[in-house]
């Protein structure tokens, strides 16, 4: 099945509230546990999260790594508004900074982080090379690099089955977004081609569930 692109941003209040109200605990906990298993020696430092959304993953990551400071960036203000509210409730405002940012961003590209992470941003990008270039520019040598995203199914009906399996009770707007995101996701082979083009082909591409893959490795300045 060929990729069917979707809008870069989920920036309506309805989308943001539906996303924030959904139970993504399994996938978001999986993000953190997969990171820990791949980088058991990482304990502290400045972390960049690309496409932080409502900050649910950021908060879970901060809980797992109490000696980190995390900068989360996203292009959707509606998502960030919810994230800022939830940071305050969780008591993480002193350790997590959120800001609106459309990639590529010159100010962001000038900074170097001890780790760079991203969850579910890649499939939103019509030009996927943007995320890999930013990851390369913003990471220190030896930094953990970790991206988790959706995996495009082989057929549209398989995407529909995944929506019913994992979001059957979700609001219609969330079901629609999930379906469209599955169709917009990249395959493992497509991602490997992206990594070759950006000089990051030393990173691992690994399918970890029926709907997710991860890209991970340690920054090599070559």
Buried (B, 14 or more C-beta within 10 A) or exposed (E): BEBEEBEBBBBEEEBBBBBBEBEBEEBBEBBBEBBEEBBEEBEEBBBBBBBBBBBBBBBBBBEEBEEBBBBBBBBBEBBBBBBBEBBEEBEBEEBBBBBEBEBBBEEBBEEBBBBBBBBBBBBBBEEBEBBBBBBBBBBBEEBBBBBBBBBBBEEEEBBBEBBEEBBEEBBEBBBBBBBBBBBBBBBBEBBBBBBEEBEBEEBEBEEEBEBBBBBBBBBBEE
